[in-house]
């Protein structure tokens, strides 16, 4: 069952990448809010700050997806269990992106010049990352010690 729960993350992560993370706009009631997803945010970052775009791309896209694929390979005995510590590290790096997004929300709300509302995609992405970390620990505990 754990194998298939992990495989669902291969579908849920891309959904989370395109889902709205937050709605942001000018802090005036007449102006509407624009929705920002991980993908739309990355598109903007690639135009303005390539280094930050590379970091966010790795933390938000590659780290969680590679961890999920690697864990599936371990679960189906296609990758040695000794790869689990590296997979755990990838899960922790993916969590860094959640903290980065939360930090931006706090800073923007603290300045008061813009209005920010958290959208369902942030919860979905966070849940996917936490599920991937949890699945990794459960697989680690279910493996017999060498």
C-alpha positions, -999 to 999 in steps of 0.1 A, spaced: 0 0 0 29 24 8 43 18 -26 11 30 -43 7 60 -19 42 71 -29 34 67 -66 4 90 -62 29 117 -55 42 115 -90 7 128 -101 1 152 -72 34 170 -74 28 183 -109 -7 193 -99 7 213 -70 33 230 -93 5 245 -114 -20 251 -86 -23 286 -72 0 290 -42 -11 325 -34 -30 355 -46 -11 388 -45 -18 423 -55 -18 460 -44 -33 465 -10 -62 485 -24 -97 471 -26 -103 482 -63 -74 461 -76 -78 424 -82 -54 398 -71 -33 377 -95 -27 340 -88 8 328 -85 18 292 -89 52 276 -86 55 274 -124 43 310 -130 67 322 -102 95 303 -119 87 319 -152 91 353 -137 122 344 -118 140 331 -150 135 366 -165 148 385 -135 171 363 -113 186 332 -129 205 321 -98 174 322 -76 154 305 -104 179 277 -104 176 272 -67 138 273 -66 136 250 -96 158 225 -78 140 228 -44 105 229 -58 106 206 -88 136 183 -90 142 175 -53 107 163 -44 103 145 -77 137 128 -76 130 117 -40 97 102 -49 111 84 -79 141 72 -59 119 59 -31 97 41 -56 128 24 -70 138 13 -35 103 1 -28 103 -20 -60 138 -33 -53 153 -15 -83 176 7 -61 197 -4 -31 183 7 3 217 24 10 204 52 -12 178 61 14 199 87 33 204 106 0 167 104 -6 160 118 29 182 147 21 163 154 -11 131 155 10 145 180 34 157 202 5 122 201 -9 109 214 24 132 244 21 110 256 -7 79 256 15 98 276 41 110 300 13 74 306 2 62 311 38 90 336 44 80 356 13 44 357 25 55 369 60 77 396 45 51 409 20 24 409 47 47 427 71 55 455 47 18 462 42 22 475 6 7 444 -10 -21 421 -2 -14 383 -1 -38 355 4 -27 319 6 -43 296 -19 -50 258 -19 -19 250 -40 4 259 -11 -14 234 12 -13 207 -15 25 213 -22 32 213 15 12 181 20 30 164 -9 64 173 6 55 161 41 40 129 26 72 122 7 92 127 39 69 105 59 69 78 32 107 78 32 108 73 70 82 45 68 102 27 41 134 32 61 117 16 92 102 -13 73 135 -23 58 154 -50 78 188 -38 92 218 -52 72 
